[in-house]
Amino acid sequence: MTPTATAAKNDAKNDAKSDETVQAIYVTALRNTHALEKQAAQMIQRQIERYESYPDLTQALRLHKSETDQQVTRLADLLHGHGEDRSLLKDVVTQTVGNVAALVHSVTGDEVLKNLYTDYSVETYEIAAYTSLIAIAEEAGHTRDIEILRLSLKEEERMAEAVFKQIVPVTKGFVAREARGEKADR
Protein backbone atom coordinates (compact mmCIF):
# COMPACT_ATOMS: atom_id res chain seq x y z
CA MET A 1 0.00 0.00 0.00
CA THR A 2 1.30 3.42 -0.85
CA PRO A 3 1.94 6.02 1.86
CA THR A 4 -0.94 8.12 0.47
CA ALA A 5 -3.35 5.16 0.58
CA THR A 6 -2.25 4.31 4.12
CA ALA A 7 -2.79 7.90 5.25
CA ALA A 8 -6.25 7.98 3.63
CA LYS A 9 -7.17 4.71 5.35
CA ASN A 10 -6.02 6.07 8.73
CA ASP A 11 -7.96 9.31 8.16
CA ALA A 12 -11.11 7.29 7.41
CA LYS A 13 -10.63 5.27 10.62
CA ASN A 14 -10.12 8.44 12.64
CA ASP A 15 -13.20 10.07 11.07
CA ALA A 16 -15.33 7.01 11.87
CA LYS A 17 -14.03 6.95 15.44
CA SER A 18 -14.70 10.69 15.76
CA ASP A 19 -18.26 10.25 14.43
CA GLU A 20 -18.88 7.42 16.91
CA THR A 21 -17.57 9.60 19.74
CA VAL A 22 -19.83 12.52 18.80
CA GLN A 23 -22.82 10.16 18.54
CA ALA A 24 -22.03 8.69 21.97
CA ILE A 25 -21.76 12.16 23.48
CA TYR A 26 -25.10 13.11 21.92
CA VAL A 27 -26.91 10.01 23.20
CA THR A 28 -25.46 10.52 26.69
CA ALA A 29 -26.61 14.15 26.67
CA LEU A 30 -30.09 13.06 25.56
CA ARG A 31 -30.24 10.51 28.39
CA ASN A 32 -29.01 13.04 30.95
CA THR A 33 -31.53 15.65 29.83
CA HIS A 34 -34.32 13.05 29.87
CA ALA A 35 -33.42 12.16 33.46
CA LEU A 36 -33.23 15.85 34.37
CA GLU A 37 -36.70 16.48 32.99
CA LYS A 38 -38.13 13.51 34.88
CA GLN A 39 -36.61 14.91 38.08
CA ALA A 40 -38.07 18.34 37.31
CA ALA A 41 -41.51 16.82 36.71
CA GLN A 42 -41.39 15.12 40.12
CA MET A 43 -40.29 18.30 41.85
CA ILE A 44 -42.96 20.42 40.16
CA GLN A 45 -45.69 17.91 41.03
CA ARG A 46 -44.71 17.98 44.71
CA GLN A 47 -44.89 21.78 44.73
CA ILE A 48 -48.26 21.90 42.97
CA GLU A 49 -49.65 19.50 45.58
CA ARG A 50 -48.49 21.70 48.47
CA TYR A 51 -49.01 25.33 47.50
CA GLU A 52 -52.15 26.89 48.86
CA SER A 53 -51.42 30.60 49.13
CA TYR A 54 -49.65 31.30 45.84
CA PRO A 55 -52.14 30.75 42.98
CA ASP A 56 -50.13 32.58 40.28
CA LEU A 57 -47.05 30.49 41.01
CA THR A 58 -49.15 27.33 41.10
CA GLN A 59 -50.69 28.20 37.74
CA ALA A 60 -47.23 28.71 36.18
CA LEU A 61 -46.09 25.39 37.66
CA ARG A 62 -49.15 23.55 36.31
CA LEU A 63 -48.48 24.86 32.80
CA HIS A 64 -44.82 23.95 33.00
CA LYS A 65 -45.59 20.50 34.41
CA SER A 66 -47.53 19.81 31.22
CA GLU A 67 -44.64 21.12 29.12
CA THR A 68 -42.15 19.07 31.12
CA ASP A 69 -44.19 15.90 30.58
CA GLN A 70 -44.13 16.65 26.84
CA GLN A 71 -40.37 17.25 26.99
CA VAL A 72 -39.87 13.87 28.65
CA THR A 73 -41.84 12.24 25.84
CA ARG A 74 -39.98 14.14 23.12
CA LEU A 75 -36.61 13.18 24.59
CA ALA A 76 -37.66 9.53 24.90
CA ASP A 77 -38.76 9.62 21.26
CA LEU A 78 -35.42 11.12 20.20
CA LEU A 79 -33.54 8.45 22.13
CA HIS A 80 -35.69 5.73 20.57
CA GLY A 81 -35.11 7.26 17.12
CA HIS A 82 -31.38 6.84 17.64
CA GLY A 83 -31.80 3.22 18.66
CA GLU A 84 -31.36 4.00 22.33
CA ASP A 85 -33.49 3.97 25.42
CA ARG A 86 -33.52 6.09 28.51
CA SER A 87 -31.34 5.11 31.41
CA LEU A 88 -33.56 3.46 34.00
CA LEU A 89 -30.89 3.90 36.67
CA LYS A 90 -30.57 7.64 35.94
CA ASP A 91 -34.37 7.96 35.97
CA VAL A 92 -34.64 6.32 39.40
CA VAL A 93 -31.74 8.28 40.89
CA THR A 94 -32.86 11.68 39.59
CA GLN A 95 -36.49 11.12 40.57
CA THR A 96 -35.34 10.17 44.05
CA VAL A 97 -33.21 13.31 44.24
CA GLY A 98 -36.19 15.41 43.15
CA ASN A 99 -38.39 13.88 45.83
CA VAL A 100 -35.73 14.29 48.51
CA ALA A 101 -35.22 17.95 47.57
CA ALA A 102 -38.96 18.60 47.82
CA LEU A 103 -39.08 16.79 51.17
CA VAL A 104 -36.14 18.77 52.59
CA HIS A 105 -37.74 22.08 51.67
CA SER A 106 -41.15 21.00 52.98
CA VAL A 107 -39.91 20.96 56.60
CA THR A 108 -38.57 24.51 56.50
CA GLY A 109 -40.56 27.55 57.49
CA ASP A 110 -39.84 29.25 54.20
CA GLU A 111 -40.54 26.31 51.89
CA VAL A 112 -42.08 28.39 49.12
CA LEU A 113 -39.08 30.72 48.97
CA LYS A 114 -36.53 27.91 48.89
CA ASN A 115 -38.53 26.12 46.20
CA LEU A 116 -38.76 29.34 44.22
CA TYR A 117 -34.97 29.72 44.27
CA THR A 118 -34.57 26.07 43.31
CA ASP A 119 -37.12 26.40 40.51
CA TYR A 120 -35.25 29.34 39.02
CA SER A 121 -31.90 27.58 39.25
CA VAL A 122 -33.34 24.39 37.71
CA GLU A 123 -34.80 26.39 34.81
CA THR A 124 -31.47 28.09 34.09
CA TYR A 125 -29.74 24.70 34.36
CA GLU A 126 -32.20 23.26 31.84
CA ILE A 127 -31.63 26.23 29.51
CA ALA A 128 -27.90 25.48 29.62
CA ALA A 129 -28.54 21.75 29.09
CA TYR A 130 -30.74 22.33 26.02
CA THR A 131 -28.35 24.92 24.60
CA SER A 132 -25.51 22.43 24.92
CA LEU A 133 -27.65 19.59 23.57
CA ILE A 134 -28.49 21.65 20.48
CA ALA A 135 -24.79 22.34 19.89
CA ILE A 136 -24.02 18.62 20.21
CA ALA A 137 -26.87 17.75 17.84
CA GLU A 138 -25.39 20.19 15.32
CA GLU A 139 -21.97 18.55 15.66
CA ALA A 140 -23.55 15.10 15.30
CA GLY A 141 -25.46 16.18 12.19
CA HIS A 142 -28.91 15.58 13.71
CA THR A 143 -30.60 18.60 12.16
CA ARG A 144 -34.08 17.07 12.49
CA ASP A 145 -33.65 16.84 16.27
CA ILE A 146 -32.69 20.49 16.63
CA GLU A 147 -36.18 21.88 16.03
CA ILE A 148 -37.57 19.61 18.76
CA LEU A 149 -34.82 20.63 21.16
CA ARG A 150 -35.34 24.32 20.40
CA LEU A 151 -39.02 23.96 21.29
CA SER A 152 -38.03 22.63 24.72
CA LEU A 153 -35.43 25.37 25.09
CA LYS A 154 -38.07 28.05 24.43
CA GLU A 155 -40.37 26.44 27.02
CA GLU A 156 -37.56 26.51 29.60
CA GLU A 157 -36.74 30.13 28.81
CA ARG A 158 -40.40 31.08 29.18
CA MET A 159 -40.64 29.28 32.52
CA ALA A 160 -37.41 30.83 33.82
CA GLU A 161 -38.91 34.24 33.06
CA ALA A 162 -42.21 33.29 34.69
CA VAL A 163 -40.46 32.08 37.85
CA PHE A 164 -38.27 35.18 37.94
CA LYS A 165 -41.39 37.37 37.75
CA GLN A 166 -42.81 35.51 40.75
CA ILE A 167 -39.83 36.13 43.04
CA VAL A 168 -40.92 39.59 44.25
CA PRO A 169 -44.69 38.95 44.58
CA VAL A 170 -44.22 35.58 46.27
CA THR A 171 -41.58 36.98 48.62
CA LYS A 172 -43.79 39.95 49.56
CA GLY A 173 -46.78 37.63 50.00
CA PHE A 174 -44.70 35.37 52.22
CA VAL A 175 -43.53 38.29 54.37
CA ALA A 176 -47.09 39.70 54.66
CA ARG A 177 -48.53 36.33 55.69
CA GLU A 178 -45.77 35.76 58.24
CA ALA A 179 -46.27 39.28 59.66
CA ARG A 180 -49.99 38.54 60.10
CA GLY A 181 -49.20 35.25 61.82
CA GLU A 182 -50.67 33.23 58.94
CA LYS A 183 -49.29 30.06 57.42
CA ALA A 184 -46.94 31.43 54.77
CA ASP A 185 -44.59 28.57 53.91
CA ARG A 186 -46.85 27.19 51.22
C-alpha positions in Angstrom: 0.0 0.0 0.0 1.3 3.4 -0.9 1.9 6.0 1.9 -0.9 8.1 0.5 -3.4 5.2 0.6 -2.2 4.3 4.1 -2.8 7.9 5.2 -6.2 8.0 3.6 -7.2 4.7 5.3 -6.0 6.1 8.7 -8.0 9.3 8.2 -11.1 7.3 7.4 -10.6 5.3 10.6 -10.1 8.4 12.6 -13.2 10.1 11.1 -15.3 7.0 11.9 -14.0 6.9 15.4 -14.7 10.7 15.8 -18.3 10.2 14.4 -18.9 7.4 16.9 -17.6 9.6 19.7 -19.8 12.5 18.8 -22.8 10.2 18.5 -22.0 8.7 22.0 -21.8 12.2 23.5 -25.1 13.1 21.9 -26.9 10.0 23.2 -25.5 10.5 26.7 -26.6 14.2 26.7 -30.1 13.1 25.6 -30.2 10.5 28.4 -29.0 13.0 30.9 -31.5 15.6 29.8 -34.3 13.1 29.9 -33.4 12.2 33.5 -33.2 15.8 34.4 -36.7 16.5 33.0 -38.1 13.5 34.9 -36.6 14.9 38.1 -38.1 18.3 37.3 -41.5 16.8 36.7 -41.4 15.1 40.1 -40.3 18.3 41.8 -43.0 20.4 40.2 -45.7 17.9 41.0 -44.7 18.0 44.7 -44.9 21.8 44.7 -48.3 21.9 43.0 -49.6 19.5 45.6 -48.5 21.7 48.5 -49.0 25.3 47.5 -52.2 26.9 48.9 -51.4 30.6 49.1 -49.7 31.3 45.8 -52.1 30.7 43.0 -50.1 32.6 40.3 -47.1 30.5 41.0 -49.2 27.3 41.1 -50.7 28.2 37.7 -47.2 28.7 36.2 -46.1 25.4 37.7 -49.2 23.5 36.3 -48.5 24.9 32.8 -44.8 23.9 33.0 -45.6 20.5 34.4 -47.5 19.8 31.2 -44.6 21.1 29.1 -42.2 19.1 31.1 -44.2 15.9 30.6 -44.1 16.7 26.8 -40.4 17.3 27.0 -39.9 13.9 28.7 -41.8 12.2 25.8 -40.0 14.1 23.1 -36.6 13.2 24.6 -37.7 9.5 24.9 -38.8 9.6 21.3 -35.4 11.1 20.2 -33.5 8.4 22.1 -35.7 5.7 20.6 -35.1 7.3 17.1 -31.4 6.8 17.6 -31.8 3.2 18.7 -31.4 4.0 22.3 -33.5 4.0 25.4 -33.5 6.1 28.5 -31.3 5.1 31.4 -33.6 3.5 34.0 -30.9 3.9 36.7 -30.6 7.6 35.9 -34.4 8.0 36.0 -34.6 6.3 39.4 -31.7 8.3 40.9 -32.9 11.7 39.6 -36.5 11.1 40.6 -35.3 10.2 44.1 -33.2 13.3 44.2 -36.2 15.4 43.1 -38.4 13.9 45.8 -35.7 14.3 48.5 -35.2 18.0 47.6 -39.0 18.6 47.8 -39.1 16.8 51.2 -36.1 18.8 52.6 -37.7 22.1 51.7 -41.2 21.0 53.0 -39.9 21.0 56.6 -38.6 24.5 56.5 -40.6 27.6 57.5 -39.8 29.2 54.2 -40.5 26.3 51.9 -42.1 28.4 49.1 -39.1 30.7 49.0 -36.5 27.9 48.9 -38.5 26.1 46.2 -38.8 29.3 44.2 -35.0 29.7 44.3 -34.6 26.1 43.3 -37.1 26.4 40.5 -35.2 29.3 39.0 -31.9 27.6 39.3 -33.3 24.4 37.7 -34.8 26.4 34.8 -31.5 28.1 34.1 -29.7 24.7 34.4 -32.2 23.3 31.8 -31.6 26.2 29.5 -27.9 25.5 29.6 -28.5 21.8 29.1 -30.7 22.3 26.0 -28.4 24.9 24.6 -25.5 22.4 24.9 -27.6 19.6 23.6 -28.5 21.7 20.5 -24.8 22.3 19.9 -24.0 18.6 20.2 -26.9 17.8 17.8 -25.4 20.2 15.3 -22.0 18.5 15.7 -23.6 15.1 15.3 -25.5 16.2 12.2 -28.9 15.6 13.7 -30.6 18.6 12.2 -34.1 17.1 12.5 -33.7 16.8 16.3 -32.7 20.5 16.6 -36.2 21.9 16.0 -37.6 19.6 18.8 -34.8 20.6 21.2 -35.3 24.3 20.4 -39.0 24.0 21.3 -38.0 22.6 24.7 -35.4 25.4 25.1 -38.1 28.0 24.4 -40.4 26.4 27.0 -37.6 26.5 29.6 -36.7 30.1 28.8 -40.4 31.1 29.2 -40.6 29.3 32.5 -37.4 30.8 33.8 -38.9 34.2 33.1 -42.2 33.3 34.7 -40.5 32.1 37.9 -38.3 35.2 37.9 -41.4 37.4 37.8 -42.8 35.5 40.8 -39.8 36.1 43.0 -40.9 39.6 44.3 -44.7 38.9 44.6 -44.2 35.6 46.3 -41.6 37.0 48.6 -43.8 39.9 49.6 -46.8 37.6 50.0 -44.7 35.4 52.2 -43.5 38.3 54.4 -47.1 39.7 54.7 -48.5 36.3 55.7 -45.8 35.8 58.2 -46.3 39.3 59.7 -50.0 38.5 60.1 -49.2 35.2 61.8 -50.7 33.2 58.9 -49.3 30.1 57.4 -46.9 31.4 54.8 -44.6 28.6 53.9 -46.9 27.2 51.2 
